[in-house]
């Protein structure tokens, strides 16, 4: 059974950093596209970053230059490094592993950025 467990969220001041982790019960990060989404208060879910099985990455404009998606296949874990955070980054962040019609989701982790 595939499970994704997120961690690393918390409260941080503007300009600070966090590293979000997404641990998988099996090594689907090697064969699935890894993606991170977020849902900010009053807003729809937004794709912020993704990484293909081959290592190609893509970022939302708001994330470029500040966020970095990565994976560690040996640890069966995906990551999202959040740098230079602003209050606009406050949201629940979700990891996602998907391939064709199959998708798995983490439970979400809260990131709160104070001004």
C-alpha positions in Angstrom: 0.0 0.0 0.0 1.4 3.4 -1.0 1.3 6.1 1.7 2.9 9.6 1.7 3.6 11.3 4.9 4.6 15.0 5.0 6.5 16.8 7.6 8.5 20.0 8.0 5.9 22.6 8.2 5.7 25.2 10.9 5.8 28.9 11.8 8.6 31.0 10.3 9.3 34.7 10.0 9.4 36.4 6.7 12.7 35.8 5.0 13.1 32.5 6.7 13.3 28.9 5.3 11.7 25.6 5.8 12.3 22.2 4.2 9.3 20.0 3.6 9.6 16.3 3.4 7.4 13.7 1.8 8.2 10.1 2.9 6.8 7.3 0.8 6.1 3.8 2.0 7.5 2.4 -1.3 10.0 4.0 -3.7 7.4 5.6 -6.0 9.5 8.7 -6.0 11.8 6.9 -8.5 9.1 6.1 -11.0 6.4 8.7 -10.5 6.3 12.4 -11.0 6.8 14.2 -7.7 4.8 17.4 -7.2 4.1 19.9 -4.5 0.8 21.8 -4.3 -0.4 24.4 -1.8 -3.7 25.8 -0.8 -3.6 29.3 0.7 -6.5 30.7 2.7 -9.4 31.7 0.4 -7.5 30.4 -2.7 -7.7 27.3 -4.9 -5.0 24.7 -4.9 -1.9 25.7 -6.8 0.8 23.6 -8.3 4.1 25.1 -7.0 6.8 22.6 -8.2 7.2 19.2 -9.9 9.9 16.8 -10.8 9.6 14.1 -13.5 11.1 10.6 -12.9 14.0 11.7 -15.2 14.7 14.7 -13.0 13.2 17.5 -15.1 11.7 20.2 -12.9 9.1 22.9 -13.3 8.1 25.7 -10.9 5.3 28.2 -10.6 6.4 31.7 -11.3 6.0 32.6 -7.6 8.3 29.8 -6.6 11.1 30.3 -9.1 14.4 31.2 -7.5 13.1 30.5 -4.0 11.8 27.0 -3.9 13.7 23.8 -4.8 12.2 20.4 -5.4 14.4 17.3 -4.9 14.2 13.7 -4.1 16.4 11.1 -2.4 15.5 7.7 -3.9 17.5 5.8 -1.2 15.4 7.4 1.5 12.2 7.1 -0.5 11.6 10.8 0.2 10.8 13.9 -1.8 11.6 17.4 -0.6 10.6 21.0 -1.1 13.1 23.6 0.1 11.4 26.9 0.8 13.6 29.9 1.0 13.0 33.6 1.4 9.5 33.0 2.6 6.8 35.7 2.6 3.4 35.9 4.2 1.9 35.1 0.8 3.5 31.7 1.0 1.3 30.8 4.0 -0.7 27.7 3.0 -1.2 24.0 3.5 1.4 22.3 1.4 0.7 18.8 -0.1 3.0 16.4 -1.8 1.8 14.3 -4.7 3.2 11.4 -6.6 1.5 10.6 -9.9 1.9 8.6 -13.0 -0.7 8.6 -15.8 -4.1 8.1 -14.0 -2.6 7.1 -10.6 -2.1 9.7 -8.0 -1.2 9.6 -4.3 -1.4 12.5 -1.8 0.1 13.4 1.5 -2.0 14.7 4.3 -0.7 18.2 4.0 1.6 20.3 6.3 0.9 23.8 7.4 3.4 26.6 6.6 2.7 29.9 8.3 4.9 32.9 7.5 4.7 35.9 9.8 5.3 39.4 8.8 
